Amino acid sequence: MKLDSNNHSVFLLYYHLVLVVKYRRNVFDDDMSDYAKDMFIRLS
């Protein structure tokens, strides 16, 4: 667990992403899901 810090505080931040689509059907297949996970990890 890596804690971030600055001069006055120490913190640990988590993100929870919820994607809501208009019609309930399979929008993301396995390839698209894996790509999105890799991009989110790389951006964080």
C-alpha positions as CSV (number, residue, x, y, z in Angstrom):
1,M,0.0,0.0,0.0
2,K,1.6,3.3,-1.1
3,L,0.6,6.4,0.7
4,D,0.9,9.8,-1.0
5,S,2.0,12.7,1.0
6,N,2.6,16.4,0.8
7,N,3.7,19.0,3.4
8,H,0.6,18.8,5.5
9,S,-1.1,15.5,4.9
10,V,-0.8,11.8,4.0
11,F,-3.5,10.1,1.9
12,L,-4.5,7.1,0.0
13,L,-7.0,7.6,-2.8
14,Y,-9.0,4.9,-4.6
15,Y,-11.3,5.4,-7.6
16,H,-14.5,3.5,-8.4
17,L,-15.7,3.9,-12.0
18,V,-19.3,3.2,-12.9
19,L,-20.3,3.2,-16.6
20,V,-24.0,3.5,-17.2
21,V,-25.3,2.7,-20.7
22,K,-28.7,3.7,-22.1
23,Y,-29.6,0.2,-23.2
24,R,-28.7,-2.8,-21.1
25,R,-26.8,-5.0,-23.5
26,N,-23.2,-6.2,-23.7
27,V,-21.3,-3.0,-24.7
28,F,-17.8,-4.0,-23.8
29,D,-16.5,-7.4,-24.9
30,D,-13.4,-9.0,-23.2
31,D,-10.9,-7.3,-25.5
32,M,-12.3,-3.8,-24.9
33,S,-12.6,-4.5,-21.1
34,D,-8.9,-5.6,-21.0
35,Y,-7.8,-2.5,-23.0
36,A,-9.8,-0.2,-20.7
37,K,-8.3,-1.7,-17.6
38,D,-4.8,-1.4,-19.0
39,M,-5.4,2.3,-19.8
40,F,-6.9,3.1,-16.4
41,I,-3.9,1.5,-14.7
42,R,-1.4,3.3,-16.9
43,L,-3.2,6.7,-16.3
44,S,-3.4,6.3,-12.5
